Amino acid sequence: MGRDSPDFMRGVSKLLFTLPFSRKMEIEADHIGMLLLAAAGFDPHIAIAVEEKLGKMSRKSELENYLSTHPSGKKRVQSLSQDKVLKEAMELYREASPVKEAERF
């Protein structure tokens, strides 16, 4: 299998173009899922806890993570834990559960 073979070119194309966009879409889907969870009245911190547990269960090497179509659990937790993302989700959560908010006072 040389550098001019179709298989080699497909592999390079996948590494350079397909996988990064696939992982980006997965991170975006995680963010949207967290917002939906919050809007339904569930604490968005649950999504982060679930991703932490799933990340611990996965024992992939750095190379396997790099070649994967999905981001690593660590990357998902980092993404969902960003202040901007968490603030947006918590705002939706508070709006969805006004009774809980009133009970805190």
Jmol script that loads the backbone (N, CA, C; Angstrom):
load data "model"
ATOM      1  N   MET A   1       0.843  -1.172   0.000  1.00  0.00           N
ATOM      2  CA  MET A   1       0.000   0.000   0.000  1.00  0.00           C
ATOM      3  C   MET A   1       0.890   1.237   0.000  1.00  0.00           C
ATOM      4  N   GLY A   2       0.971   1.899  -1.125  1.00  0.00           N
ATOM      5  CA  GLY A   2       1.793   3.086  -1.261  1.00  0.00           C
ATOM      6  C   GLY A   2       1.006   4.355  -1.012  1.00  0.00           C
ATOM      7  N   ARG A   3       1.710   5.445  -1.090  1.00  0.00           N
ATOM      8  CA  ARG A   3       1.073   6.737  -0.840  1.00  0.00           C
ATOM      9  C   ARG A   3       0.069   7.111  -1.919  1.00  0.00           C
ATOM     10  N   ASP A   4       0.160   6.476  -3.069  1.00  0.00           N
ATOM     11  CA  ASP A   4      -0.764   6.788  -4.157  1.00  0.00           C
ATOM     12  C   ASP A   4      -1.982   5.881  -4.161  1.00  0.00           C
ATOM     13  N   SER A   5      -2.039   4.939  -3.245  1.00  0.00           N
ATOM     14  CA  SER A   5      -3.162   3.997  -3.248  1.00  0.00           C
ATOM     15  C   SER A   5      -4.436   4.687  -2.739  1.00  0.00           C
ATOM     16  N   PRO A   6      -5.579   4.254  -3.251  1.00  0.00           N
ATOM     17  CA  PRO A   6      -6.857   4.835  -2.814  1.00  0.00           C
ATOM     18  C   PRO A   6      -7.102   4.646  -1.305  1.00  0.00           C
ATOM     19  N   ASP A   7      -6.706   3.497  -0.765  1.00  0.00           N
ATOM     20  CA  ASP A   7      -6.910   3.252   0.665  1.00  0.00           C
ATOM     21  C   ASP A   7      -6.131   4.249   1.512  1.00  0.00           C
ATOM     22  N   PHE A   8      -4.906   4.523   1.116  1.00  0.00           N
ATOM     23  CA  PHE A   8      -4.080   5.481   1.846  1.00  0.00           C
ATOM     24  C   PHE A   8      -4.713   6.869   1.796  1.00  0.00           C
ATOM     25  N   MET A   9      -5.156   7.250   0.628  1.00  0.00           N
ATOM     26  CA  MET A   9      -5.761   8.574   0.456  1.00  0.00           C
ATOM     27  C   MET A   9      -7.070   8.699   1.250  1.00  0.00           C
ATOM     28  N   ARG A  10      -7.854   7.624   1.277  1.00  0.00           N
ATOM     29  CA  ARG A  10      -9.092   7.640   2.083  1.00  0.00           C
ATOM     30  C   ARG A  10      -8.764   7.789   3.562  1.00  0.00           C
ATOM     31  N   GLY A  11      -7.740   7.080   4.017  1.00  0.00           N
ATOM     32  CA  GLY A  11      -7.330   7.165   5.418  1.00  0.00           C
ATOM     33  C   GLY A  11      -6.871   8.564   5.791  1.00  0.00           C
ATOM     34  N   VAL A  12      -6.064   9.170   4.939  1.00  0.00           N
ATOM     35  CA  VAL A  12      -5.585  10.534   5.190  1.00  0.00           C
ATOM     36  C   VAL A  12      -6.759  11.507   5.180  1.00  0.00           C
ATOM     37  N   SER A  13      -7.647  11.339   4.226  1.00  0.00           N
ATOM     38  CA  SER A  13      -8.829  12.206   4.137  1.00  0.00           C
ATOM     39  C   SER A  13      -9.687  12.099   5.389  1.00  0.00           C
ATOM     40  N   LYS A  14      -9.860  10.862   5.868  1.00  0.00           N
ATOM     41  CA  LYS A  14     -10.655  10.649   7.081  1.00  0.00           C
ATOM     42  C   LYS A  14     -10.016  11.344   8.274  1.00  0.00           C
ATOM     43  N   LEU A  15      -8.706  11.196   8.434  1.00  0.00           N
ATOM     44  CA  LEU A  15      -7.997  11.811   9.560  1.00  0.00           C
ATOM     45  C   LEU A  15      -8.034  13.334   9.513  1.00  0.00           C
ATOM     46  N   LEU A  16      -7.919  13.894   8.322  1.00  0.00           N
ATOM     47  CA  LEU A  16      -7.819  15.349   8.196  1.00  0.00           C
ATOM     48  C   LEU A  16      -9.166  16.061   8.117  1.00  0.00           C
ATOM     49  N   PHE A  17     -10.172  15.398   7.544  1.00  0.00           N
ATOM     50  CA  PHE A  17     -11.422  16.106   7.285  1.00  0.00           C
ATOM     51  C   PHE A  17     -12.637  15.541   8.013  1.00  0.00           C
ATOM     52  N   THR A  18     -12.815  14.255   7.998  1.00  0.00           N
ATOM     53  CA  THR A  18     -14.025  13.661   8.551  1.00  0.00           C
ATOM     54  C   THR A  18     -14.037  13.636  10.077  1.00  0.00           C
ATOM     55  N   LEU A  19     -13.000  13.095  10.701  1.00  0.00           N
ATOM     56  CA  LEU A  19     -12.990  12.927  12.160  1.00  0.00           C
ATOM     57  C   LEU A  19     -13.101  14.237  12.935  1.00  0.00           C
ATOM     58  N   PRO A  20     -12.341  15.272  12.562  1.00  0.00           N
ATOM     59  CA  PRO A  20     -12.486  16.516  13.337  1.00  0.00           C
ATOM     60  C   PRO A  20     -13.900  17.088  13.311  1.00  0.00           C
ATOM     61  N   PHE A  21     -14.571  17.033  12.167  1.00  0.00           N
ATOM     62  CA  PHE A  21     -15.930  17.548  12.086  1.00  0.00           C
ATOM     63  C   PHE A  21     -16.904  16.655  12.837  1.00  0.00           C
ATOM     64  N   SER A  22     -16.675  15.359  12.801  1.00  0.00           N
ATOM     65  CA  SER A  22     -17.524  14.420  13.524  1.00  0.00           C
ATOM     66  C   SER A  22     -17.437  14.672  15.022  1.00  0.00           C
ATOM     67  N   ARG A  23     -16.235  14.855  15.536  1.00  0.00           N
ATOM     68  CA  ARG A  23     -16.050  15.126  16.965  1.00  0.00           C
ATOM     69  C   ARG A  23     -16.668  16.474  17.346  1.00  0.00           C
ATOM     70  N   LYS A  24     -16.531  17.452  16.467  1.00  0.00           N
ATOM     71  CA  LYS A  24     -17.117  18.774  16.723  1.00  0.00           C
ATOM     72  C   LYS A  24     -18.642  18.667  16.810  1.00  0.00           C
ATOM     73  N   MET A  25     -19.234  17.880  15.929  1.00  0.00           N
ATOM     74  CA  MET A  25     -20.691  17.693  15.956  1.00  0.00           C
ATOM     75  C   MET A  25     -21.131  16.970  17.225  1.00  0.00           C
ATOM     76  N   GLU A  26     -20.323  16.039  17.708  1.00  0.00           N
ATOM     77  CA  GLU A  26     -20.640  15.325  18.952  1.00  0.00           C
ATOM     78  C   GLU A  26     -20.615  16.282  20.148  1.00  0.00           C
ATOM     79  N   ILE A  27     -19.629  17.157  20.189  1.00  0.00           N
ATOM     80  CA  ILE A  27     -19.540  18.151  21.267  1.00  0.00           C
ATOM     81  C   ILE A  27     -20.759  19.077  21.204  1.00  0.00           C
ATOM     82  N   GLU A  28     -21.130  19.479  20.003  1.00  0.00           N
ATOM     83  CA  GLU A  28     -22.310  20.335  19.830  1.00  0.00           C
ATOM     84  C   GLU A  28     -23.575  19.609  20.285  1.00  0.00           C
ATOM     85  N   ALA A  29     -23.673  18.328  19.968  1.00  0.00           N
ATOM     86  CA  ALA A  29     -24.831  17.530  20.393  1.00  0.00           C
ATOM     87  C   ALA A  29     -24.874  17.396  21.919  1.00  0.00           C
ATOM     88  N   ASP A  30     -23.713  17.254  22.554  1.00  0.00           N
ATOM     89  CA  ASP A  30     -23.652  17.210  24.020  1.00  0.00           C
ATOM     90  C   ASP A  30     -24.189  18.505  24.617  1.00  0.00           C
ATOM     91  N   HIS A  31     -23.778  19.624  24.037  1.00  0.00           N
ATOM     92  CA  HIS A  31     -24.214  20.939  24.511  1.00  0.00           C
ATOM     93  C   HIS A  31     -25.736  21.079  24.371  1.00  0.00           C
ATOM     94  N   ILE A  32     -26.258  20.725  23.218  1.00  0.00           N
ATOM     95  CA  ILE A  32     -27.705  20.812  22.983  1.00  0.00           C
ATOM     96  C   ILE A  32     -28.453  19.876  23.926  1.00  0.00           C
ATOM     97  N   GLY A  33     -27.923  18.682  24.121  1.00  0.00           N
ATOM     98  CA  GLY A  33     -28.552  17.732  25.040  1.00  0.00           C
ATOM     99  C   GLY A  33     -28.594  18.265  26.456  1.00  0.00           C
ATOM    100  N   MET A  34     -27.525  18.926  26.872  1.00  0.00           N
ATOM    101  CA  MET A  34     -27.480  19.511  28.211  1.00  0.00           C
ATOM    102  C   MET A  34     -28.526  20.617  28.347  1.00  0.00           C
ATOM    103  N   LEU A  35     -28.689  21.424  27.301  1.00  0.00           N
ATOM    104  CA  LEU A  35     -29.685  22.492  27.332  1.00  0.00           C
ATOM    105  C   LEU A  35     -31.100  21.916  27.387  1.00  0.00           C
ATOM    106  N   LEU A  36     -31.348  20.860  26.634  1.00  0.00           N
ATOM    107  CA  LEU A  36     -32.665  20.208  26.663  1.00  0.00           C
ATOM    108  C   LEU A  36     -32.945  19.603  28.036  1.00  0.00           C
ATOM    109  N   LEU A  37     -31.938  18.992  28.617  1.00  0.00           N
ATOM    110  CA  LEU A  37     -32.050  18.418  29.955  1.00  0.00           C
ATOM    111  C   LEU A  37     -32.434  19.505  30.958  1.00  0.00           C
ATOM    112  N   ALA A  38     -31.746  20.634  30.889  1.00  0.00           N
ATOM    113  CA  ALA A  38     -32.010  21.750  31.800  1.00  0.00           C
ATOM    114  C   ALA A  38     -33.400  22.335  31.571  1.00  0.00           C
ATOM    115  N   ALA A  39     -33.778  22.505  30.312  1.00  0.00           N
ATOM    116  CA  ALA A  39     -35.093  23.076  29.991  1.00  0.00           C
ATOM    117  C   ALA A  39     -36.224  22.165  30.455  1.00  0.00           C
ATOM    118  N   ALA A  40     -35.939  20.881  30.582  1.00  0.00           N
ATOM    119  CA  ALA A  40     -36.941  19.925  31.061  1.00  0.00           C
ATOM    120  C   ALA A  40     -36.990  19.878  32.587  1.00  0.00           C
ATOM    121  N   GLY A  41     -36.137  20.665  33.249  1.00  0.00           N
ATOM    122  CA  GLY A  41     -36.167  20.738  34.699  1.00  0.00           C
ATOM    123  C   GLY A  41     -35.183  19.833  35.417  1.00  0.00           C
ATOM    124  N   PHE A  42     -34.242  19.258  34.681  1.00  0.00           N
ATOM    125  CA  PHE A  42     -33.225  18.404  35.299  1.00  0.00           C
ATOM    126  C   PHE A  42     -31.935  19.196  35.491  1.00  0.00           C
ATOM    127  N   ASP A  43     -31.273  18.968  36.579  1.00  0.00           N
ATOM    128  CA  ASP A  43     -30.032  19.673  36.895  1.00  0.00           C
ATOM    129  C   ASP A  43     -28.979  19.346  35.829  1.00  0.00           C
ATOM    130  N   PRO A  44     -28.456  20.368  35.137  1.00  0.00           N
ATOM    131  CA  PRO A  44     -27.466  20.128  34.075  1.00  0.00           C
ATOM    132  C   PRO A  44     -26.153  19.530  34.568  1.00  0.00           C
ATOM    133  N   HIS A  45     -25.873  19.635  35.854  1.00  0.00           N
ATOM    134  CA  HIS A  45     -24.656  19.034  36.396  1.00  0.00           C
ATOM    135  C   HIS A  45     -24.673  17.509  36.239  1.00  0.00           C
ATOM    136  N   ILE A  46     -25.867  16.957  36.069  1.00  0.00           N
ATOM    137  CA  ILE A  46     -26.002  15.511  35.870  1.00  0.00           C
ATOM    138  C   ILE A  46     -25.277  15.083  34.592  1.00  0.00           C
ATOM    139  N   ALA A  47     -25.397  15.892  33.545  1.00  0.00           N
ATOM    140  CA  ALA A  47     -24.743  15.562  32.267  1.00  0.00           C
ATOM    141  C   ALA A  47     -23.232  15.470  32.442  1.00  0.00           C
ATOM    142  N   ILE A  48     -22.679  16.374  33.234  1.00  0.00           N
ATOM    143  CA  ILE A  48     -21.231  16.362  33.470  1.00  0.00           C
ATOM    144  C   ILE A  48     -20.839  15.119  34.261  1.00  0.00           C
ATOM    145  N   ALA A  49     -21.620  14.794  35.283  1.00  0.00           N
ATOM    146  CA  ALA A  49     -21.327  13.605  36.098  1.00  0.00           C
ATOM    147  C   ALA A  49     -21.395  12.330  35.261  1.00  0.00           C
ATOM    148  N   VAL A  50     -22.373  12.253  34.372  1.00  0.00           N
ATOM    149  CA  VAL A  50     -22.508  11.071  33.507  1.00  0.00           C
ATOM    150  C   VAL A  50     -21.290  10.948  32.591  1.00  0.00           C
ATOM    151  N   GLU A  51     -20.879  12.053  31.992  1.00  0.00           N
ATOM    152  CA  GLU A  51     -19.710  12.016  31.098  1.00  0.00           C
ATOM    153  C   GLU A  51     -18.437  11.650  31.858  1.00  0.00           C
ATOM    154  N   GLU A  52     -18.314  12.102  33.107  1.00  0.00           N
ATOM    155  CA  GLU A  52     -17.144  11.726  33.913  1.00  0.00           C
ATOM    156  C   GLU A  52     -17.120  10.219  34.147  1.00  0.00           C
ATOM    157  N   LYS A  53     -18.285   9.648  34.478  1.00  0.00           N
ATOM    158  CA  LYS A  53     -18.355   8.203  34.708  1.00  0.00           C
ATOM    159  C   LYS A  53     -18.068   7.423  33.430  1.00  0.00           C
ATOM    160  N   LEU A  54     -18.642   7.874  32.316  1.00  0.00           N
ATOM    161  CA  LEU A  54     -18.403   7.190  31.041  1.00  0.00           C
ATOM    162  C   LEU A  54     -16.929   7.279  30.648  1.00  0.00           C
ATOM    163  N   GLY A  55     -16.312   8.426  30.925  1.00  0.00           N
ATOM    164  CA  GLY A  55     -14.892   8.598  30.620  1.00  0.00           C
ATOM    165  C   GLY A  55     -14.023   7.645  31.418  1.00  0.00           C
ATOM    166  N   LYS A  56     -14.400   7.410  32.670  1.00  0.00           N
ATOM    167  CA  LYS A  56     -13.637   6.484  33.506  1.00  0.00           C
ATOM    168  C   LYS A  56     -13.789   5.045  33.029  1.00  0.00           C
ATOM    169  N   MET A  57     -14.942   4.731  32.465  1.00  0.00           N
ATOM    170  CA  MET A  57     -15.190   3.372  31.978  1.00  0.00           C
ATOM    171  C   MET A  57     -14.411   3.080  30.696  1.00  0.00           C
ATOM    172  N   SER A  58     -14.192   4.107  29.897  1.00  0.00           N
ATOM    173  CA  SER A  58     -13.474   3.952  28.637  1.00  0.00           C
ATOM    174  C   SER A  58     -11.978   3.940  28.905  1.00  0.00           C
ATOM    175  N   ARG A  59     -11.325   2.956  28.406  1.00  0.00           N
ATOM    176  CA  ARG A  59      -9.873   2.850  28.625  1.00  0.00           C
ATOM    177  C   ARG A  59      -9.134   2.941  27.288  1.00  0.00           C
ATOM    178  N   LYS A  60      -9.450   3.964  26.530  1.00  0.00           N
ATOM    179  CA  LYS A  60      -8.808   4.147  25.239  1.00  0.00           C
ATOM    180  C   LYS A  60      -7.485   4.874  25.391  1.00  0.00           C
ATOM    181  N   SER A  61      -6.544   4.522  24.530  1.00  0.00           N
ATOM    182  CA  SER A  61      -5.265   5.221  24.505  1.00  0.00           C
ATOM    183  C   SER A  61      -5.456   6.568  23.808  1.00  0.00           C
ATOM    184  N   GLU A  62      -4.465   7.432  23.908  1.00  0.00           N
ATOM    185  CA  GLU A  62      -4.530   8.736  23.240  1.00  0.00           C
ATOM    186  C   GLU A  62      -4.672   8.557  21.727  1.00  0.00           C
ATOM    187  N   LEU A  63      -3.983   7.559  21.169  1.00  0.00           N
ATOM    188  CA  LEU A  63      -4.084   7.306  19.733  1.00  0.00           C
ATOM    189  C   LEU A  63      -5.501   6.865  19.373  1.00  0.00           C
ATOM    190  N   GLU A  64      -6.074   5.965  20.161  1.00  0.00           N
ATOM    191  CA  GLU A  64      -7.448   5.519  19.897  1.00  0.00           C
ATOM    192  C   GLU A  64      -8.425   6.690  19.998  1.00  0.00           C
ATOM    193  N   ASN A  65      -8.216   7.570  20.972  1.00  0.00           N
ATOM    194  CA  ASN A  65      -9.065   8.757  21.082  1.00  0.00           C
ATOM    195  C   ASN A  65      -8.920   9.648  19.863  1.00  0.00           C
ATOM    196  N   TYR A  66      -7.701   9.792  19.386  1.00  0.00           N
ATOM    197  CA  TYR A  66      -7.450  10.635  18.215  1.00  0.00           C
ATOM    198  C   TYR A  66      -8.123  10.070  16.967  1.00  0.00           C
ATOM    199  N   LEU A  67      -8.121   8.763  16.845  1.00  0.00           N
ATOM    200  CA  LEU A  67      -8.700   8.121  15.665  1.00  0.00           C
ATOM    201  C   LEU A  67     -10.208   7.892  15.794  1.00  0.00           C
ATOM    202  N   SER A  68     -10.775   8.187  16.936  1.00  0.00           N
ATOM    203  CA  SER A  68     -12.189   7.938  17.190  1.00  0.00           C
ATOM    204  C   SER A  68     -13.078   9.006  16.546  1.00  0.00           C
ATOM    205  N   THR A  69     -14.296   8.619  16.220  1.00  0.00           N
ATOM    206  CA  THR A  69     -15.275   9.571  15.686  1.00  0.00           C
ATOM    207  C   THR A  69     -15.915  10.388  16.804  1.00  0.00           C
ATOM    208  N   HIS A  70     -15.713   9.963  18.052  1.00  0.00           N
ATOM    209  CA  HIS A  70     -16.296  10.653  19.197  1.00  0.00           C
ATOM    210  C   HIS A  70     -15.189  11.252  20.063  1.00  0.00           C
ATOM    211  N   PRO A  71     -15.466  12.399  20.677  1.00  0.00           N
ATOM    212  CA  PRO A  71     -14.457  12.975  21.573  1.00  0.00           C
ATOM    213  C   PRO A  71     -14.303  12.128  22.835  1.00  0.00           C
ATOM    214  N   SER A  72     -13.184  12.248  23.479  1.00  0.00           N
ATOM    215  CA  SER A  72     -12.950  11.500  24.708  1.00  0.00           C
ATOM    216  C   SER A  72     -13.868  12.025  25.805  1.00  0.00           C
ATOM    217  N   GLY A  73     -14.060  11.221  26.835  1.00  0.00           N
ATOM    218  CA  GLY A  73     -14.872  11.643  27.967  1.00  0.00           C
ATOM    219  C   GLY A  73     -14.304  12.896  28.617  1.00  0.00           C
ATOM    220  N   LYS A  74     -12.990  12.961  28.689  1.00  0.00           N
ATOM    221  CA  LYS A  74     -12.314  14.121  29.275  1.00  0.00           C
ATOM    222  C   LYS A  74     -12.649  15.387  28.487  1.00  0.00           C
ATOM    223  N   LYS A  75     -12.615  15.276  27.159  1.00  0.00           N
ATOM    224  CA  LYS A  75     -12.916  16.426  26.293  1.00  0.00           C
ATOM    225  C   LYS A  75     -14.388  16.833  26.441  1.00  0.00           C
ATOM    226  N   ARG A  76     -15.272  15.846  26.567  1.00  0.00           N
ATOM    227  CA  ARG A  76     -16.701  16.144  26.743  1.00  0.00           C
ATOM    228  C   ARG A  76     -16.948  16.869  28.056  1.00  0.00           C
ATOM    229  N   VAL A  77     -16.305  16.409  29.120  1.00  0.00           N
ATOM    230  CA  VAL A  77     -16.467  17.045  30.439  1.00  0.00           C
ATOM    231  C   VAL A  77     -15.944  18.478  30.383  1.00  0.00           C
ATOM    232  N   GLN A  78     -14.780  18.678  29.757  1.00  0.00           N
ATOM    233  CA  GLN A  78     -14.218  20.028  29.633  1.00  0.00           C
ATOM    234  C   GLN A  78     -15.182  20.945  28.884  1.00  0.00           C
ATOM    235  N   SER A  79     -15.762  20.439  27.825  1.00  0.00           N
ATOM    236  CA  SER A  79     -16.674  21.237  27.016  1.00  0.00           C
ATOM    237  C   SER A  79     -17.937  21.607  27.790  1.00  0.00           C
ATOM    238  N   LEU A  80     -18.528  20.632  28.471  1.00  0.00           N
ATOM    239  CA  LEU A  80     -19.768  20.888  29.212  1.00  0.00           C
ATOM    240  C   LEU A  80     -19.537  21.717  30.467  1.00  0.00           C
ATOM    241  N   SER A  81     -18.325  21.726  30.978  1.00  0.00           N
ATOM    242  CA  SER A  81     -18.007  22.454  32.209  1.00  0.00           C
ATOM    243  C   SER A  81     -17.625  23.913  31.965  1.00  0.00           C
ATOM    244  N   GLN A  82     -17.540  24.314  30.719  1.00  0.00           N
ATOM    245  CA  GLN A  82     -17.184  25.700  30.423  1.00  0.00           C
ATOM    246  C   GLN A  82     -18.216  26.637  31.041  1.00  0.00           C
ATOM    247  N   ASP A  83     -17.754  27.758  31.570  1.00  0.00           N
ATOM    248  CA  ASP A  83     -18.646  28.711  32.239  1.00  0.00           C
ATOM    249  C   ASP A  83     -19.827  29.122  31.363  1.00  0.00           C
ATOM    250  N   LYS A  84     -19.543  29.439  30.112  1.00  0.00           N
ATOM    251  CA  LYS A  84     -20.593  29.907  29.201  1.00  0.00           C
ATOM    252  C   LYS A  84     -21.676  28.839  29.012  1.00  0.00           C
ATOM    253  N   VAL A  85     -21.256  27.619  28.808  1.00  0.00           N
ATOM    254  CA  VAL A  85     -22.187  26.511  28.584  1.00  0.00           C
ATOM    255  C   VAL A  85     -22.998  26.232  29.841  1.00  0.00           C
ATOM    256  N   LEU A  86     -22.315  26.167  30.969  1.00  0.00           N
ATOM    257  CA  LEU A  86     -22.982  25.861  32.235  1.00  0.00           C
ATOM    258  C   LEU A  86     -23.934  26.979  32.654  1.00  0.00           C
ATOM    259  N   LYS A  87     -23.533  28.240  32.452  1.00  0.00           N
ATOM    260  CA  LYS A  87     -24.424  29.362  32.780  1.00  0.00           C
ATOM    261  C   LYS A  87     -25.705  29.300  31.963  1.00  0.00           C
ATOM    262  N   GLU A  88     -25.557  29.039  30.671  1.00  0.00           N
ATOM    263  CA  GLU A  88     -26.719  28.952  29.777  1.00  0.00           C
ATOM    264  C   GLU A  88     -27.659  27.831  30.228  1.00  0.00           C
ATOM    265  N   ALA A  89     -27.100  26.694  30.570  1.00  0.00           N
ATOM    266  CA  ALA A  89     -27.912  25.560  31.012  1.00  0.00           C
ATOM    267  C   ALA A  89     -28.576  25.846  32.359  1.00  0.00           C
ATOM    268  N   MET A  90     -27.853  26.456  33.277  1.00  0.00           N
ATOM    269  CA  MET A  90     -28.416  26.753  34.602  1.00  0.00           C
ATOM    270  C   MET A  90     -29.543  27.779  34.509  1.00  0.00           C
ATOM    271  N   GLU A  91     -29.423  28.707  33.589  1.00  0.00           N
ATOM    272  CA  GLU A  91     -30.492  29.681  33.384  1.00  0.00           C
ATOM    273  C   GLU A  91     -31.775  28.977  32.930  1.00  0.00           C
ATOM    274  N   LEU A  92     -31.634  28.054  31.988  1.00  0.00           N
ATOM    275  CA  LEU A  92     -32.798  27.283  31.521  1.00  0.00           C
ATOM    276  C   LEU A  92     -33.362  26.421  32.647  1.00  0.00           C
ATOM    277  N   TYR A  93     -32.489  25.868  33.439  1.00  0.00           N
ATOM    278  CA  TYR A  93     -32.910  25.020  34.565  1.00  0.00           C
ATOM    279  C   TYR A  93     -33.721  25.837  35.573  1.00  0.00           C
ATOM    280  N   ARG A  94     -33.257  27.024  35.892  1.00  0.00           N
ATOM    281  CA  ARG A  94     -33.982  27.883  36.842  1.00  0.00           C
ATOM    282  C   ARG A  94     -35.345  28.295  36.288  1.00  0.00           C
ATOM    283  N   GLU A  95     -35.394  28.590  34.992  1.00  0.00           N
ATOM    284  CA  GLU A  95     -36.661  28.963  34.356  1.00  0.00           C
ATOM    285  C   GLU A  95     -37.646  27.799  34.359  1.00  0.00           C
ATOM    286  N   ALA A  96     -37.121  26.609  34.225  1.00  0.00           N
ATOM    287  CA  ALA A  96     -37.983  25.422  34.151  1.00  0.00           C
ATOM    288  C   ALA A  96     -38.483  24.986  35.511  1.00  0.00           C
ATOM    289  N   SER A  97     -37.832  25.425  36.558  1.00  0.00           N
ATOM    290  CA  SER A  97     -38.239  24.991  37.893  1.00  0.00           C
ATOM    291  C   SER A  97     -38.396  26.185  38.833  1.00  0.00           C
ATOM    292  N   PRO A  98     -39.386  27.054  38.573  1.00  0.00           N
ATOM    293  CA  PRO A  98     -39.565  28.236  39.410  1.00  0.00           C
ATOM    294  C   PRO A  98     -39.960  27.907  40.846  1.00  0.00           C
ATOM    295  N   VAL A  99     -40.649  26.807  41.052  1.00  0.00           N
ATOM    296  CA  VAL A  99     -41.044  26.421  42.400  1.00  0.00           C
ATOM    297  C   VAL A  99     -39.814  26.105  43.234  1.00  0.00           C
ATOM    298  N   LYS A 100     -38.891  25.354  42.662  1.00  0.00           N
ATOM    299  CA  LYS A 100     -37.653  25.010  43.366  1.00  0.00           C
ATOM    300  C   LYS A 100     -36.885  26.281  43.728  1.00  0.00           C
ATOM    301  N   GLU A 101     -36.855  27.249  42.826  1.00  0.00           N
ATOM    302  CA  GLU A 101     -36.141  28.501  43.061  1.00  0.00           C
ATOM    303  C   GLU A 101     -36.798  29.273  44.204  1.00  0.00           C
ATOM    304  N   ALA A 102     -38.115  29.303  44.244  1.00  0.00           N
ATOM    305  CA  ALA A 102     -38.835  30.026  45.291  1.00  0.00           C
ATOM    306  C   ALA A 102     -38.640  29.346  46.648  1.00  0.00           C
ATOM    307  N   GLU A 103     -38.499  28.040  46.673  1.00  0.00           N
ATOM    308  CA  GLU A 103     -38.328  27.303  47.921  1.00  0.00           C
ATOM    309  C   GLU A 103     -36.984  27.590  48.581  1.00  0.00           C
ATOM    310  N   ARG A 104     -36.024  28.085  47.833  1.00  0.00           N
ATOM    311  CA  ARG A 104     -34.693  28.352  48.375  1.00  0.00           C
ATOM    312  C   ARG A 104     -34.686  29.567  49.299  1.00  0.00           C
ATOM    313  N   PHE A 105     -35.691  30.417  49.208  1.00  0.00           N
ATOM    314  CA  PHE A 105     -35.726  31.644  50.014  1.00  0.00           C
ATOM    315  C   PHE A 105     -36.483  31.475  51.281  1.00  0.00           C
TER     316      PHE A 105
END
end "model"
wireframe off; spacefill off
backbone 0.3
color backbone group
